[in-house]
Amino acid sequence: LAKTTQPISMDSYEGQEVNITCSHNNIATNDYITWYQQFPSQGPRFIIQGYKTKVTNEVASLFIPADRKSSTLSLPRVSLSDTAVYYCLVGALSGAGSYQLTFGKGTKLSVIP
Amino acid sequence: NAGVTQTPKFQVLKTGQSMTLQCAQDMNHNSMYWYRQDPGMGLRLIYYSASEGTTDKGEVPNGYNVSRLNKREFSLRLESAAPSQTSVYFCASSESFTPVYGYTFGSGTRLTVV
């Protein structure tokens, strides 16, 4: 399974755009990149998923360069409610034909008033 | 609009006791998963069920067993609890092996083994 590396923590002021970068140097051809958000005492929540180039939804954008060895989650105009841990995951097909996601330690984003 | 429901939400066990964590989803998803999360750590996959009738080991299966009772329900059993199994357990589900919309997680079961 591809290993991911992301910053342990980040601080941002309200209203700013936040970019969290994740490196995944050994990503495989079939792997997708997925980001989750987790609030304290809750399960992770799916944010966005992509394979290459750019993906955008109502919550965030995901930028993936051509070599796919990294990806950047972009949160526009963050608010205090965006304070959470953000996980970058790279999925992989196992030998049994299943799709497993491996969670790292994530990036703890703190939004400051 | 329940999504993934886990019971119980909290549990305290003595070392050596057994218990079963229950998980049910109402989204007609095919795949279900059990993760554990230790303080300050990410989630680690214990077991998963790619489809009804199948189960497979994940990253940390030792000390656990699972049962995919039907398409909706996936239970996790601790036969002889140990303090090292103190953790928060999350159940998740997805529509398929390669979920376009990711996993849907439950709210977790906080387990303490003393």
Interface residues (C-beta under 8 A of the other chain):
Chain A: Y32 T34 Y36 S41 Q42 G43 P44 R45 F46 Q49 Y87 G91 L93 S94 A96 G97 S98 Y99 Q100 L101 T102 F103 G104 K105 G106
Chain B: V4 S31 Y35 G40 M41 G42 L43 R44 L45 Y48 A50 D56 G58 E59 F90 A92 F97 T98 P99 V100 Y101 G102 Y103 T104 F105 G106 S107 G108
